[in-house]
Amino acid sequence: MTLPWLVADVGGTNARFGLVTEPGGSPGAVAVLAGKDHDGLPEAVAAYLADHAGGVRPGAACVAIAGPIDGDRYRLTNAGWSGSVRDLGIEHVELLNDFEALAASLPHLAGDDLVSLGGPEPGYGVKAVLGPGTGMGVAGLVPAAEGWVPIPCEGGHVTAPVLDERDHQVVRALRAEGMDHVVAEHLLSGPGLSRLHRALALVNGVDAPQLPPADIVARMDDSLCAETVEVFCGMLGTFAGNVALTLGARGGVYLGGGVLPRIVERVRTSDFRRRFEATPTLGDYLAGIATTLIVAPQPALTGAAAWLNQRLAGASPITSPMEYA
């Protein structure tokens, strides 16, 4: 396909775009557009190409969407955009779930792209990636004879990961306010931080203003905000352990999304890793699994570029520098 290629990572809040100008190349001309400023994906793509890419016409594209996909059709889970990628007017378009693209990036991340959250070094084997942003995304990456295969899922919508009495109190408080079924992303996401802050205020019997996520993580001198982040990290550890057990992710569990890179040290010093391993029967199994935070700036664009290169350039499938043990 004619170069350049367009890559996109479209979430509930922002749409990120880049251009690949050579087979195997990394995305360049990266720009982040606010979803609220555009009526839909075709309008956002047109704005990016006109304002940030010199008006080029890409020969192919890979679009990663934060929501379910069906053939050429997509629907954002936490925003109003939906439609068909055929409407983009690009000859060849690959459509992925956003965490499917993030999973595809894992073999291409190293060094300063990653921060350890405990456990051994990541190994070869099934990998999992999850992360709180506008919602909670989950995907797997499975080794195959020809390389790696990303596996999309909707794991963020499983029931909330409660472990101790405080977790149960939070869920009861939300149910008392009309949320009958509390799922993981109701608490483990950007909006979930605000919801969790509200629930803890009710549990503690204190008056507290409604705060956006950015204000909560910026106010660690406030006891309720600090407790909110601590409970958030603990629940995230339980959720990540559940994902690791479900997928058999002995190659490592990676955390992405837009929330965690802002609070790296809080996550590292939190109850996350203890809660990750806290199972009465398979604690040793989980203790042998690496947990790693992705801090690379736009990893899903890297994954989309790798996927597009594999599909269009005749390159080898997504491969890892690690060999079979």
ABEGO torsion letter per residue (X at the ends): XBOBBBBBBBBAABBBBBBBABBGBBBBGBBBBBAAABABAAAAAAAAAAAAAGGBBBABBBBBBBEBBBEABBBBAABABBEBAAAAGBABBBBBBAAAAAAAAAAABBEAABBBAEEBBBBBEBBBBBBBBABBBBBBBBBBAAEBBBBBBAAAABBBBBABAAAAAAAAAAAAAGBABBBAAAABBAAAAAAAAAAAAAAAGBBBBBBBAAAAAABAABAAAAAAAAAAAAAAAAAAAAAAAAAGBAAEBBBBEAAAAAAAAAAAABAAAAAAABBAAAAAAAAABBBBBBABABAAAAAAAAAAAAAAAGBBBBBBABBBX
